Amino acid sequence: MGIRTPFGEQFGLTYPIVLAPMAAVSGGRLAAAVSNAGGLGLVGGGYGDPDWLEAQLPVVRDGTSHSWGIGLITWIANRHIVELALRFQPHVFFLSFGDPRPFAPMIKDAGCVLICQVQDVDAAIQAKAAGADVIVAQGTEAGGHGALRATLPLVPAVADAVAPTPVLAAGGIADGRSLAAALLLGAQGAVIGTRFFACEESLGLPAAKQRICAAKGGDTVRTRIFDVVRGYAWPAAFTGRALRNRFTAQWAGREEALAQVAERERPGYQAAAAAGDFDTAVVFAGEAVDLIHDVPSAAELVRRIGVGAEARLKAGPSLIV
Amino acid sequence: MGIRTPFGEQFGLTYPIVLAPMAAVSGGRLAAAVSNAGGLGLVGGGYGDPDWLEAQLPVVRDGTSHSWGIGLITWIANRHIVELALRFQPHVFFLSFGDPRPFAPMIKDAGCVLICQVQDVDAAIQAKAAGADVIVAQGTEAGGHGALRATLPLVPAVADAVAPTPVLAAGGIADGRSLAAALLLGAQGAVIGTRFFACEESLGLPAAKQRICAAKGGDTVRTRIFDVVRGYAWPAAFTGRALRNRFTAQWAGREEALAQVAERERPGYQAAAAAGDFDTAVVFAGEAVDLIHDVPSAAELVRRIGVGAEARLKAGPSLIV
């Protein structure tokens, strides 16, 4: 069994499920597990720490004989870190949040498939022009960084704008229903983050995974306060969706006040993050937390989501009279 | 042909498409046209103007032999206006934005099917407890009033929370793809607003319909400024998604400043609204404007969305290997 789309076929996927390259969460072991289970595993290179990448990329490269990839945050990436990643010969390079043009030629020259994640239609058109082979339309319900448009109306709008370039859906997808819905919307697959955060192989701390399992969709908020306290100069268009906690209760909506004391607050924040104190530290998570109640293996998740989507797709015609 | 769900079957619908009861836009003629085309037409009673309802409800009652309904804004409704509407013997009563308990018994005693629209899971559970026969899960991408959760992850979460009560999806649905997606998500139908705003029979002014056709999804914004200038005391949880215009450029994010001059600004605003000056007056519209490019008849829209969804549902199994 399996679900085949042209995108999935290109990489021999059993299911068109792509692991979102969640920074510091999607490590080499998780990426390999997703690829070995018939999805496409992407390592979350995030802000481009070379030591972290040197540690994680061999794990995925040596951990799977299937296709895998690497994701970076575009606005903070540089040629050095892209070259470092390319030396591990990923099959896929995933760029999100920024202009992909500085890196597209070197990625494509290396024989990598370039996937660009966008948050609106204009950026989709620009990414296609920059050479993206695949476009991800990411909705605001996604965990972590993103913008304002919602997945359901964004995916068909992006698909129309960039056809025949393949489009994947991201944001709010965590089970078979939402994968099936994404496929009927016109996506050739789905990028799934938060659901994989709460799996055995993710690098998220157990306490963070438990918060995701316990949270409801209304417990998330889009905010830039975690970027402010960490000292990341994210472009204004992008905020991060995270679980509400004591820190968001204290600072959300007071970004400028936090910015003024950020350097003083930073050591305490970093200590909380290191200690797994998620009353202070961020747990990036999307609105699909409503659908997440356990911490299974990545392989079980790929199977569960894939089989669930198959069942939905099969049942669709029974609605027609 | 047609698409059958238990919800649609209850009303003999050809397609499980419900006209959103858009205040001052979904008049009796539009509601009748949707019902006659095989959907379910709802008159947008909005804030409950008795003269408007006395004028519009006979049009739908006498304009269709199929099921039809009436929608009101719950927080501003009163027993008098509910009784007035019930005298026209609607088949469906649609309540949104507030506690349905004060009105649920009289509506159900009248033999009406009670549909409650909610914006989060907790409100869905409360609406079911209040006696709702059907729950609408409305995502933030919807035009007009709404809240923060997005449709794609909200619909399955609400469906799980209130099962086996039927759930409809609202927000971001404007074509066959999005209807098909909503059905695979677990909805038994879709409530569609903005797409019907831009149809022949809607009471929207031609200039407003043209703005919807020209707009992109990024041209909408959730804001309370149009409520502030109009003097409506909406509960804080609800904002209205509208097309950006000169008025939003001037006031969005400056609600408190606008509130201080609202009485002075109101006559000018009302004159602009009456004159169809949509640089100032509101055009409520959802993110699905990306998918809206023409002003056909309501019957053509029901057919187009329904046939499109059929095609998607039929094609789903071809993805399975």
Interface residues (C-beta under 8 A of the other chain):
Chain A: M1 G2 I3 R4 T5 D120 V121 D122 G139 T140 E141 L148 R149 A150 T151 L152 P153 L154 P156 A157 D160 G171 G172 I173 A174 D175 R177 S178 A180 A181 A182 L183 L184 L185 G186 K216 G217 G218 G286 E287 A288 D290 L291 E310 R312 L313 K314 G316 P317 L319 I320 V321
Chain B: M1 G2 I3 R4 T5 D120 V121 D122 G139 T140 E141 L148 R149 A150 T151 L152 P153 L154 P156 A157 D160 G171 G172 I173 A174 D175 R177 S178 A180 A181 A182 L183 L184 L185 G186 K216 G217 G218 G286 E287 A288 D290 L291 E310 R312 L313 K314 G316 P317 L319 I320 V321
